[in-house]
Structure formats: structure tokens, C-alpha cells
Amino acid sequence: MVAATRVETDSMGPVEVPAEALWGAQTQRSLHNFAIAADRMPAELIHALARIKQAAAITNARLGVLDAERRDYIVAAATAVAEGLHDGQFPLRVWQTGSGTQTNMNLNEVISNLAAQAAGEPLGSHKPVHPNDHVNRSQSTNDAFPAAIHVAAAQGISHRLLPELQRLKNAFGAKADAWTDIVKIGRTHLQDAVPLTLGQEASAWRDQIGTAAQRIDASLAEVLPLPLGGTAVGTGLNAPDGFARLAAEELTRLTGLPFSSAPNKFAVMAGHDGLVNAMGQLRLLAVSLLKIANDIRLLACGPRAGLAELHLPANEPGSSIMPGKVNPTQCEAMAMVCTQVIGLDAAVAMAGSGGHLQMNVYKPLIGFNLLETITLLTDACRCFRVAMVEGMEPNRSRIEHDVEQSLMLVTPLAPVIGYDKASAIAKHAHEQGSSLKEAALELGYVSAEEFDQVVDPAAMAVAQD
């Protein structure tokens, strides 16, 4: 059967569109011309762009360049889109024009047709609301589309990622507090080192997450100023005076985030350095998370032939051939996410440098990778916390055994008897398979009382100012 179609027109002529689709001619052309892979524009970006259309309509009416009736049609339709009620009407791929024009027009057309439905007019009639003349009034794709990336990124970071990072930080903080009395052997170069507490080790993970969250939060200072109102090249041509400021204020009201009008729209439209910076801070979070995941899977390796200092929750069988095997799967998932994010950041960095004169033509890539990264890190941190961090426990007996056997406990003897003699004690103990104390007494470098007074693992783990 041949699917029913209707004919819509744009400046290039008529196009057949699926009869029930809410999009129009320009969207349909893009579907044919950019059938590249299956990556669709993120729903978060579509929802943010819908909020921009809503804010623009309200602002245009306030400034007298849009009548109240059309404002209300646009606001109602844009609100429905922003709330996710029409996600299936946005089929376009990420890999399209570098400005995002087709996606901007996709939204303009859907809002126009939703207004037509509400007014009892045929789809594609552009009555009572025209996609360009009314929905896109006082805007260009060049300012509206990057503004949508700013809005979606700020919402994702503020409402999803940062709260999840706080929960992960709290989870590590709870472990740091609970493990303050567990003295263990530190390791440098993957070799035995002097003692610290397991709580101190966990506190490093806690504060790495906290510092990363602070950096990401600080990056919002460059994301909250919007290019909206700059129209084509930054001058604001075809936008009434005051549009940029009032539209940003309206977006603040709609989203609860403190958006503002960028003071120099030429800068935030010709380049997207603020978005590149935000992505860079997300990459740095990924670097920290990858280090933490590697630490935990090293400390948990075993259970009998490895370090085995941590017991991780057994969430699923780890092998299809080895019965009883349990793997650090959350660490592995996190490591893959972090590696992916580092790669996405490299693409965003290259894209950020890819503008020419007044236009960056990598906007869809920047938006897609940035929003994908926010989702990846948010979801991975939640799974990491719930399925592993909150349930991991110390293997106290193994930790105590390793402390007792460590040769690096000789370190505080060095200031007392000299580095060379302390080194000789460690070497003798290792060669003879004896304890440090036995080696020290056999060599006659210290008395038993002196050894016990100086070599105290718990005292060695006390952090100094």
C-alpha cells in the first residue's frame, strides 16, 4: 500500500509529506537529503528550542510585532512540544547543515501545523501561524539553535548531573567516615608504600567528585548568557529593540535558570567557546571517574589471588564458563563511559575551532555530543553509586594481614637510624622471609622497645598539617 501524503510548499516549491505528519516541506527535504545513520536530534535540544519559541512569541507580542492571538497559538503549541507530547514529530538526523537550520524549521513547521489544527485549518496551510513569519519572528537559526544548546545543557547540568554528583560525593563521604579506623598499606607505582587509612583513600574519591562538580558548575557562567537576539550574524537585524534582553528574562521565568542576554553576540555566535569549555569540564570529570573506577577494581581484584581489600556487590554472574566468578562490572561500564566522553570531547574541541568568520558550522555535533555526555555521565554515576559504591565493604582481615607483612613500615626508622640502615633492614627481612622487627633485631640497629615505639602503622597514617 502507498502511504497517504499531502503536498506542502516552501520557497523551493511543492513537496509530498506524510498526510498525518505535523512537519512540513523543509523537514521532508532534510529527511531525504540527510539520511545519515540513525542519530536523531536529542529530545532535550528540541524541548529547549520549543521553550525559545515560546519565549520569543511572548516577547514579540510584548514588543508589538506579533498579535495576541498568534502568540497564544504559538505558546500553546510550543509548550506541548517542550513537555514531550510530540517527540515523534522530530525525525531529523544530527548530521545535517552545520547551523541546525533544518531542525529549527522542523520545529517552526510543527508549531505552525499544531496551530492550524487548533484553529480548524488544514495541515500545511500556514494559517493562522506561518513557520517563518510568526514562529521564527525576530530569530535566525544562527542564534536560536545555539541558544537551545545553551538552554538544554544548562538544564541537564543543573537539574540532572550536578545533583547526581552530589549523591555520589555523599556516598564516598559516608565510606570515608565509616572507614577512618581501617589502617591499610598505601601503594605508589603499584608497589607497597607507607600506610594510610581506607577512609583517607575514599576521601580522595569524595573530593575528586566534589571538585569536578565545582568546575562544571563554574562553567555555567559561560553557558547562561545566550546568543538569542543576535539573529543572522550578531547584529540583531529584524529583531525589535529589547528583544534579546526580554526573551532571556522570559526563558529565566520558564526554566528557573538565570539566563541572560550575551553582551557580545558576535563572540557567542561566531564561536562556541563557552560550550567547548563546559564539555572540557565534563571530560575532566570523566578523567576523575576513570581513575576512581580503576582504583576500586584494583582494590577489589581477587578474591584470593589479588589485592582483595574491597568486597564489591555481586550483581550478576561474571562468566559464562567459570562458575562463581563475579566481576567489577560497574567499574567496567564506568570506564567505557569515561573513554567515550573523552572521545566526544575531542570532537567538540575540533568542532569549536571549526567556525569561519561569523558562523560556526558544527552546531549539531556540539549540541549532540554535549547533551549525550551529560546523559552518559549522569546515568553512569547513578548506576555506579547505587549498584556498587553504596554496597562495597572492606575486607578487614586481608587489609590487616597486608599491613603486618609490609616492608615499607620501616620508613619512620630512617630519620632515627639513617636511610641506609633502614633499607638494610627491609632488604634483610625480604630475603629472609622474616618480619621487619626480627630483621632489625638481628642486625642490631634498634632495640625491641625502640622498634615498637617508632614503627606504629596507625600513627604513620595520621595526616600531617
Backbone hydrogen bonds, N-H to C=O, Kabsch-Sander energy under -0.5 kcal/mol:
donor,donor_aa,acceptor,acceptor_aa,energy
3,A,1,M,-0.5
6,R,17,V,-2.9
8,E,6,R,-0.5
8,E,15,V,-2.9
10,D,13,G,-1.8
13,G,10,D,-1.7
15,V,8,E,-3.1
17,V,6,R,-3.2
19,A,4,A,-2.4
21,A,18,P,-1.4
28,Q,24,G,-2.1
29,R,25,A,-2.4
30,S,26,Q,-1.9
31,L,27,T,-2.1
32,H,28,Q,-1.5
33,N,29,R,-2.7
34,F,30,S,-2.5
35,A,32,H,-0.6
36,I,34,F,-2.1
37,A,35,A,-0.6
40,R,38,A,-0.8
41,M,92,L,-1.9
45,L,42,P,-0.6
46,I,42,P,-1.8
47,H,43,A,-2.9
48,A,44,E,-2.1
49,L,45,L,-2.6
50,A,46,I,-2.1
51,R,47,H,-1.8
52,I,48,A,-1.7
53,K,49,L,-2.1
54,Q,50,A,-2.3
55,A,51,R,-2.9
56,A,52,I,-2.8
57,A,53,K,-2.3
58,I,54,Q,-2.1
59,T,55,A,-2.4
60,N,56,A,-3.1
61,A,57,A,-2.2
62,R,58,I,-2.0
63,L,59,T,-2.0
64,G,61,A,-1.1
65,V,60,N,-2.6
66,L,60,N,-0.7
71,R,67,D,-2.3
72,D,68,A,-2.3
73,Y,69,E,-1.9
74,I,70,R,-2.8
75,V,71,R,-2.9
76,A,72,D,-2.3
77,A,73,Y,-2.3
78,A,74,I,-3.2
79,T,75,V,-2.3
80,A,76,A,-1.8
81,V,77,A,-2.1
82,A,78,A,-2.8
83,E,79,T,-1.7
84,G,81,V,-2.0
85,L,80,A,-2.3
87,D,84,G,-0.7
89,Q,86,H,-2.3
90,F,87,D,-1.4
94,V,39,D,-2.8
96,Q,94,V,-1.7
100,G,97,T,-1.1
104,N,100,G,-2.3
105,M,101,T,-2.8
106,N,102,Q,-2.3
107,L,103,T,-2.1
108,N,104,N,-2.3
109,E,105,M,-3.0
110,V,106,N,-2.3
111,I,107,L,-2.5
112,S,108,N,-2.1
113,N,109,E,-2.6
114,L,110,V,-2.5
115,A,111,I,-2.2
116,A,112,S,-2.1
117,Q,113,N,-2.5
118,A,114,L,-2.3
119,A,115,A,-1.9
120,G,116,A,-0.7
120,G,117,Q,-1.1
121,E,116,A,-3.0
125,S,122,P,-1.7
134,H,130,H,-1.7
135,V,130,H,-2.1
136,N,131,P,-1.0
137,R,134,H,-0.9
139,Q,136,N,-1.8
143,D,140,S,-1.2
144,A,140,S,-2.9
145,F,141,T,-2.1
147,A,143,D,-1.4
148,A,144,A,-1.8
149,I,145,F,-1.6
150,H,146,P,-2.4
151,V,147,A,-2.6
152,A,148,A,-2.8
153,A,149,I,-2.7
154,A,150,H,-2.6
155,Q,151,V,-2.4
156,G,152,A,-2.6
157,I,153,A,-2.7
158,S,154,A,-2.5
159,H,155,Q,-2.8
160,R,155,Q,-0.5
160,R,156,G,-1.4
161,L,156,G,-2.6
162,L,157,I,-2.8
164,E,160,R,-1.6
165,L,161,L,-2.5
166,Q,162,L,-2.0
167,R,163,P,-1.8
168,L,164,E,-2.2
169,K,165,L,-2.8
170,N,166,Q,-2.4
171,A,167,R,-1.9
172,F,168,L,-2.3
173,G,169,K,-2.5
174,A,170,N,-2.3
175,K,171,A,-1.6
176,A,172,F,-2.6
177,D,173,G,-2.2
178,A,174,A,-2.1
179,W,175,K,-1.9
180,T,177,D,-0.9
182,I,179,W,-1.4
183,V,181,D,-1.0
184,K,196,L,-3.3
186,G,194,V,-1.4
188,T,191,Q,-1.9
191,Q,188,T,-2.0
193,A,186,G,-2.8
196,L,184,K,-2.0
198,L,182,I,-2.7
199,G,179,W,-1.7
201,E,197,T,-1.9
202,A,198,L,-2.4
203,S,199,G,-2.0
204,A,200,Q,-1.2
205,W,201,E,-1.1
206,R,202,A,-2.4
207,D,203,S,-2.5
208,Q,204,A,-2.1
209,I,205,W,-2.0
210,G,206,R,-2.1
211,T,207,D,-2.5
212,A,208,Q,-2.1
213,A,209,I,-2.3
214,Q,210,G,-1.8
215,R,211,T,-2.2
216,I,212,A,-2.4
217,D,213,A,-2.7
218,A,214,Q,-2.4
219,S,215,R,-1.6
220,L,216,I,-0.7
220,L,217,D,-1.1
221,A,218,A,-1.6
222,E,219,S,-1.7
223,V,220,L,-0.9
224,L,220,L,-2.6
226,L,260,S,-3.2
230,G,227,P,-2.0
233,V,230,G,-0.6
234,G,230,G,-2.0
236,G,230,G,-2.1
239,A,236,G,-2.0
243,F,240,P,-2.0
246,L,242,G,-2.3
247,A,243,F,-2.9
248,A,244,A,-1.9
249,E,245,R,-2.1
250,E,246,L,-2.2
251,L,247,A,-2.3
252,T,248,A,-2.0
253,R,249,E,-1.9
254,L,250,E,-2.3
255,T,251,L,-2.4
256,G,252,T,-2.4
259,F,257,L,-2.3
260,S,224,L,-1.7
262,A,226,L,-2.7
262,A,260,S,-0.5
265,K,263,P,-0.5
268,V,264,N,-1.3
269,M,265,K,-1.2
270,A,266,F,-2.3
271,G,267,A,-1.5
276,V,272,H,-2.3
277,N,273,D,-2.8
278,A,274,G,-2.1
279,M,275,L,-2.4
280,G,276,V,-2.2
281,Q,277,N,-2.0
282,L,278,A,-1.7
283,R,279,M,-2.3
284,L,280,G,-2.0
285,L,281,Q,-1.9
286,A,282,L,-2.2
287,V,283,R,-2.3
288,S,284,L,-2.1
289,L,285,L,-2.9
290,L,286,A,-2.4
291,K,287,V,-1.9
292,I,288,S,-2.4
293,A,289,L,-2.8
294,N,290,L,-2.2
295,D,291,K,-2.3
296,I,292,I,-2.5
297,R,293,A,-2.2
298,L,294,N,-1.9
299,L,295,D,-2.6
300,A,296,I,-1.6
301,C,298,L,-1.0
308,A,301,C,-2.2
309,E,299,L,-2.5
310,L,299,L,-1.6
311,H,393,E,-3.6
312,L,310,L,-0.6
315,N,313,P,-1.2
318,G,325,K,-3.2
325,K,322,M,-1.5
329,T,327,N,-2.2
332,E,328,P,-1.7
333,A,329,T,-2.7
334,M,330,Q,-2.4
335,A,331,C,-2.3
336,M,332,E,-2.0
337,V,333,A,-2.4
338,C,334,M,-2.8
339,T,335,A,-2.1
340,Q,336,M,-2.4
341,V,337,V,-2.5
342,I,338,C,-2.2
343,G,339,T,-1.7
344,L,340,Q,-2.6
345,D,341,V,-2.6
346,A,342,I,-1.5
347,A,343,G,-1.7
348,V,344,L,-2.3
349,A,345,D,-2.8
350,M,346,A,-2.0
351,A,347,A,-2.6
352,G,348,V,-2.9
353,S,349,A,-1.1
354,G,351,A,-1.6
356,H,359,M,-3.1
359,M,356,H,-1.7
360,N,269,M,-0.8
361,V,359,M,-0.5
363,K,98,G,-1.9
366,I,362,Y,-2.5
367,G,363,K,-2.8
368,F,364,P,-2.8
369,N,365,L,-2.8
370,L,366,I,-2.3
371,L,367,G,-2.4
372,E,368,F,-2.4
373,T,369,N,-2.2
374,I,370,L,-2.0
375,T,371,L,-2.0
376,L,372,E,-2.8
377,L,373,T,-2.8
378,T,374,I,-2.1
379,D,375,T,-2.7
380,A,376,L,-2.6
381,C,377,L,-2.3
382,R,378,T,-1.9
383,C,379,D,-2.5
384,F,380,A,-2.7
385,R,381,C,-2.2
386,V,382,R,-2.9
387,A,383,C,-2.5
388,M,384,F,-0.7
389,V,384,F,-2.6
390,E,385,R,-2.6
391,G,388,M,-0.9
392,M,388,M,-1.2
392,M,389,V,-0.9
393,E,311,H,-2.3
395,N,309,E,-3.0
396,R,394,P,-1.0
399,I,395,N,-2.3
400,E,396,R,-2.8
401,H,397,S,-2.0
402,D,398,R,-2.3
403,V,399,I,-2.0
404,E,400,E,-2.2
405,Q,401,H,-1.6
406,S,402,D,-0.8
406,S,403,V,-0.9
410,V,407,L,-1.5
411,T,408,M,-1.6
413,L,410,V,-1.9
414,A,410,V,-0.6
414,A,411,T,-1.6
416,V,413,L,-1.0
417,I,413,L,-2.9
418,G,413,L,-0.6
418,G,414,A,-2.0
422,A,418,G,-2.1
423,S,419,Y,-2.6
424,A,420,D,-2.1
425,I,421,K,-2.0
426,A,422,A,-2.0
427,K,423,S,-2.6
428,H,424,A,-2.6
429,A,425,I,-2.6
430,H,426,A,-2.2
431,E,427,K,-2.6
432,Q,428,H,-2.4
433,G,429,A,-1.4
434,S,429,A,-1.5
439,A,435,S,-2.2
440,A,436,L,-2.9
441,L,437,K,-2.2
442,E,438,E,-2.4
443,L,439,A,-2.2
444,G,440,A,-0.7
445,Y,440,A,-1.6
446,V,440,A,-0.7
451,F,447,S,-2.5
452,D,448,A,-2.4
453,Q,449,E,-2.0
454,V,450,E,-2.1
455,V,451,F,-3.2
456,D,454,V,-1.5
460,M,456,D,-2.3
461,A,457,P,-1.2
462,V,459,A,-1.2
